[in-house]
Amino acid sequence: MESEEIIEQDSENTKESEMNGDDIEAMLAEYDNKGEKSSGDVTAMQTVLCVIIAVFLFGLNAFYPEISGDVFSKITQLCSDTTDTFKNPIDTVLSML
């Protein structure tokens, strides 16, 4: 009688360990898949941010055209500025030589 119980317990433990192994493999596969999708998250975030800024500027232009014009001219000035915000480290090293 005891030997039957031990055999049943062993078979249950084996099934549980196999299930846990499958669970671990499934979790690892899911983790690997998340890493591949992360590059799309950056693009999606930039798109959402650009849409929000565009809606904000459109609304600002509708209600406060003077302020909107000043903001737009400042954005245009910053975009057309050719000076570097951060100096290129390679150029800095070359200038030292």
C-alpha positions as CSV (number, residue, x, y, z in Angstrom):
1,M,0.0,0.0,0.0
2,E,2.8,2.4,0.9
3,S,4.7,1.6,-2.2
4,E,1.7,2.5,-4.4
5,E,1.4,5.8,-2.6
6,I,5.1,6.5,-3.2
7,I,4.8,5.6,-6.9
8,E,1.8,7.9,-7.2
9,Q,3.6,10.8,-5.5
10,D,6.7,10.2,-7.7
11,S,4.5,10.3,-10.8
12,E,2.8,13.5,-9.6
13,N,6.1,15.1,-8.8
14,T,7.4,14.2,-12.3
15,K,4.3,15.7,-13.9
16,E,4.7,18.9,-11.9
17,S,8.4,19.2,-12.7
18,E,7.6,18.7,-16.4
19,M,4.9,21.3,-16.2
20,N,7.2,23.7,-14.5
21,G,9.8,23.1,-17.1
22,D,7.3,23.9,-19.8
23,D,6.2,27.0,-17.9
24,I,9.8,28.2,-17.7
25,E,10.4,27.6,-21.4
26,A,7.1,29.4,-22.2
27,M,8.2,32.4,-20.1
28,L,11.6,32.5,-21.7
29,A,10.0,32.5,-25.2
30,E,7.7,35.3,-24.2
31,Y,10.6,37.3,-22.8
32,D,12.5,36.8,-26.0
33,N,9.5,38.0,-28.0
34,K,9.2,41.1,-26.0
35,G,12.8,42.1,-26.8
36,E,12.1,41.9,-30.5
37,K,9.1,44.2,-30.2
38,S,10.8,47.0,-28.3
39,S,12.1,48.7,-31.4
40,G,8.5,49.4,-32.6
41,D,7.7,51.0,-29.2
42,V,10.2,53.8,-29.8
43,T,8.6,54.6,-33.2
44,A,5.1,54.4,-31.8
45,M,6.0,56.8,-29.0
46,Q,7.6,59.3,-31.3
47,T,4.5,59.2,-33.6
48,V,2.1,59.8,-30.7
49,L,4.3,62.6,-29.4
50,C,4.4,64.3,-32.8
51,V,0.6,64.0,-33.2
52,I,0.0,65.5,-29.7
53,I,2.3,68.4,-30.5
54,A,0.6,69.0,-33.9
55,V,-2.8,69.0,-32.3
56,F,-1.5,71.4,-29.6
57,L,-0.1,73.8,-32.2
58,F,-3.2,73.7,-34.3
59,G,-5.4,74.5,-31.2
60,L,-3.0,77.2,-30.1
61,N,-3.2,78.7,-33.6
62,A,-7.0,78.6,-33.5
63,F,-7.3,80.4,-30.2
64,Y,-4.1,82.5,-29.9
65,P,-2.7,83.2,-33.3
66,E,-0.1,85.7,-32.1
67,I,1.4,83.3,-29.6
68,S,1.3,80.5,-32.1
69,G,3.2,82.6,-34.6
70,D,5.9,83.4,-32.1
71,V,6.2,79.7,-31.1
72,F,6.3,78.6,-34.8
73,S,9.0,81.2,-35.6
74,K,11.1,80.0,-32.6
75,I,10.7,76.3,-33.7
76,T,11.7,77.3,-37.3
77,Q,14.7,79.2,-35.9
78,L,15.8,76.2,-33.8
79,C,15.4,73.8,-36.7
80,S,17.4,75.9,-39.2
81,D,20.2,76.6,-36.8
82,T,23.4,75.0,-38.1
83,T,25.5,75.2,-34.9
84,D,26.0,72.0,-33.0
85,T,24.4,71.7,-29.6
86,F,27.0,69.2,-28.7
87,K,30.5,69.3,-30.2
88,N,31.5,66.2,-32.0
89,P,34.2,64.5,-29.8
90,I,36.1,63.4,-32.9
91,D,36.4,67.0,-34.1
92,T,37.5,68.1,-30.7
93,V,40.3,65.5,-30.5
94,L,41.4,66.3,-34.1
95,S,41.6,70.0,-33.2
96,M,43.9,69.2,-30.2
97,L,46.3,67.3,-32.5
